[in-house]
Amino acid sequence: MTRTTPARPVPVEAVFPELAAHRGRTTRLHPRPGRPGPRDSHVGGPMLWPDGEPWPVCREPHRRETEGYVPDEIRSARAAGSRPPVRPWPGTTTPGEEGPVPFTGLAQLFRRDVPGLAAGPDGADMAQLFRCPFTHGPHLEVRYRLHWRRAAEAERAERFLCAPPEVPLLRWEHDLPEPCVLHPEEVDTYPWAEDDTLPASLIARIDAWDDAQVAEYGPGALSYQSDLSIPPGWRVGGFPSWASTGPMAIVCTSCPAPMRLLLTAEGSEMDGGSHSWVPAEDRDSVLSGRDAVRNVGTVARPTRLRFGRDRDLHVFTCPADPRHPPRWVLS
């Protein structure tokens, strides 16, 4: 099934004609629980990983844990609609002290499925995203890894890894992604309106419009940030959202180039202020507003993942040289 974003509640460029010069495109991925295969683009599905090639691991020291959740028990509990039991941590060592910790595969994207996906090093057209299942240091930092491939070369492998290694316990249930199929859809998008992301005079007009909406319609009124600019959820390309941190200049650590947004991963596809973006296929045409959303749990948190304290994970890459290290920003 395709997913179709409804027209914006008001025509954005009719209200703010200056935004036409700043219009961009983003590909909404619309993950929904399913059974993706290793040759599919997905969140949480099986990676296309040649057998015999080492699975990525984290070799850094990790924060000591005392309890967690068994991955298979998480899967069983989700299938039964229940909560998995908490288990004590096996042994007395810190995670990682007995050897490297395998990364958890989060997502796999092919350019043939997601045309807006930027090319990787040497023309790579498949991106694989991983996350270390444990935290690091006193600030509970999380490590991510981006792995690029040429899809045609990977698909020629004779055998593929069927069961990637897993840690015995995950600290949180939301560290395990739910396998999701994707329904890519390109939509127009506009920059976050704060600081110098847009001309100051235009930001002032947007702020005044938002205030007028609240004065007329109350707390649930439309707003530029929630309803008109950047869609929620997993998306490729477009503009970053800066709800938690405010706008940041992301510059490559290997050269002076400003980095571009490759991918945004988000734990929630919908919240109280963004339900206007819910696709038509997930709505009841008889009802309106948030009440019209069918299967709210599946639509709102299809991947079961969280990033930080319900923030967006932005993955930036260098447009001057895709071989330069990516940067990871929680906002």
Salt bridges, closest charged atoms under 4 A:
GLU13 OE2 - ARG23 NE 2.61
GLU18 OE2 - ARG205 NH1 2.68
ASP51 OD2 - ARG159 NH2 3.50
GLU53 OE2 - HIS147 NE2 3.91
GLU53 OE2 - ARG149 NH2 2.82
GLU60 OE2 - ARG143 NE 2.94
GLU65 OE1 - ARG63 NH1 3.51
GLU65 OE1 - ARG171 NE 2.95
ASP72 OD1 - ARG75 NH1 2.79
GLU73 OE2 - ARG87 NH2 2.87
GLU141 OE1 - ARG143 NH1 3.04
GLU153 OE2 - ARG150 NH1 3.15
GLU155 OE2 - ARG112 NH2 2.81
GLU166 OE2 - ARG75 NH2 2.41
GLU173 OE2 - ARG78 NE 2.71
GLU173 OE2 - ARG304 NH1 3.69
ASP175 OD1 - ARG131 NH2 3.84
GLU178 OE1 - ARG78 NH1 3.09
GLU185 OE1 - HIS30 NE2 2.80
ASP188 OD1 - ARG25 NH1 2.85
GLU266 OE1 - ARG235 NH1 3.42
ASP282 OD2 - ARG3 NE 3.10
ASP282 OD2 - ARG32 NH2 2.74
ASP310 OD1 - ARG301 NH2 3.46
ASP310 OD1 - ARG306 NE 3.09
ASP312 OD2 - ARG235 NH2 3.62
ASP321 OD2 - ARG323 NH2 2.88
ASP321 OD2 - HIS324 NE2 3.68
